[in-house]
Amino acid sequence: MDKRKKTVVGIDPGSTSAFAILDLKGKVLEVFSEKHMGSKEIIKRISDIGKPVLVATDKEKLPSSVEEIGRSFGSEIFTPEEDMSVHGKKEITRKHDYENLHERDALAAALNAYNSFKNKFRNIEARMDDLNLQELTPEVKESVVIGKAKNVSEAVETVLGGHEEDEDQDEEIKKEVETDLEEKIDNYRKMVIQERKDKKKLKEHNRKLKKKVEELEDEASKAKLEKNKAEEGIRKELMKDKEVKKLERNLRSKGKRIENLEGERRELENYIDRLKTFEELRKEGKVPVRELDELTEESLASEGRELSLHNSIIYTERLKGGEGSLIDTLKENGVEALITEMDDEQADEFVSKGIYVSSPDELELKERNGVKYIDGEDVGSIRKEDRESFIGWLKRYRDRDV
């Protein structure tokens, strides 16, 4: 027999998921919300507190994710006859604390479901007092609510007989958690191997760039020397108009070439400084952010050719192209997270494919030498339903070999 505390749970699914948990006397035990919190994590958090008898929503049409969570616990699923109004949700939750509208909606769903069964619960409590079996009251309430028993007498017999079903369900949840942990460990090993490859590639790329800068500096020095010689020749041949004009043309051409070479040198120096900044940030345990003005398949391919995008975070102001093709390209390049503005429906699509998504105003983007980055401690509310996974990923990112 499952001895966990019996509860009533209200769930508000979506980009930011929330749940509220009551005991069978209507006391609020927990109210929690987090961005893009997957069903497995919601199930685990609810299970840590108790065993739901009722799983409820504030919508007339039952969301599939709420149905999935309710089935996983074998709970009775409660939906109102019509969508709860904003006024109704404010009124039913006015005596309770919550941090955002998602938590309010989840709490309203739980309280509404409890109120619908409150009289039945009180009748059961009175009957159990008469039988002097108060310790069995939660299990009897559960049996009656989920339909295992038609009345209190039958529920008492069922509870006293015991059930193995709940124990089997606990074992199944435990196996799911263990499997998820093994997958995370395997992904971490792959991430470490890829990071070592990226480090080697970065060092080689840096060496080639330094060599190119030296060659450009040598070419610029020779060009300056040629310019000086040309100026000297102009002074000597000042009276020869034809030769003067020729030398002036050469001088202008070489002057322009020098400007171009200087521009290329400055660009390469800036690029090397950017790479150095990337490396410094990684050694300090910070997470560099790759910045693209516009996210397209072409811009991802161009950025990936210069330096692997594997295990990277990309910040962009605009997405251009189909969501499916962009997600596939991000996955092919090993991109882990995306910082941009998008609606919840779009965000859900990216998250469902393993790409973390956050709005720029949900975390603090810092900058060093033109390179944006984030601290693991500064992730703020980034996709709260996966925040544990995301913070864990950042921690592994910072702790890997640099």
Buried (B, 14 or more C-beta within 10 A) or exposed (E): BBEBEBBBBBBBBBBBBBBBBBBBEBEBBBBBBBBBBBBBBBBBBBBEBBBBBBBBBBBEEBBEBBBBBBEBBBBBBBBBEEBBEEEBBEEBBEEBEBEBBBBBBBBBBBBBBBEBBBEEBEEBBEBBEEEEBEEBBBBBBBBBBBEBBEEBEBBBEBBEEEBEEBEEBBEEBEEBBEEBEEEEEEBBEEBBEBBEEBBEEBEEBBEEBEEBBEEBBEBBEEBBEBBEEBEEBBEEBEEEEEBBEBBEEBBEEBBEBBEEBBEBBEEBEEBBEBBEBBBBBBEEBBBBBBBBEEBBBEBBEEBBEEBBBBBBBBBBEEBEBEBEEBBEBBEEBBBBBBBBBBEBEBBBBBBEEEBBBBBBEBBEBBEBEEBBBBBBEBBBBBBBBBBEBBBBBBEBBBEBEB
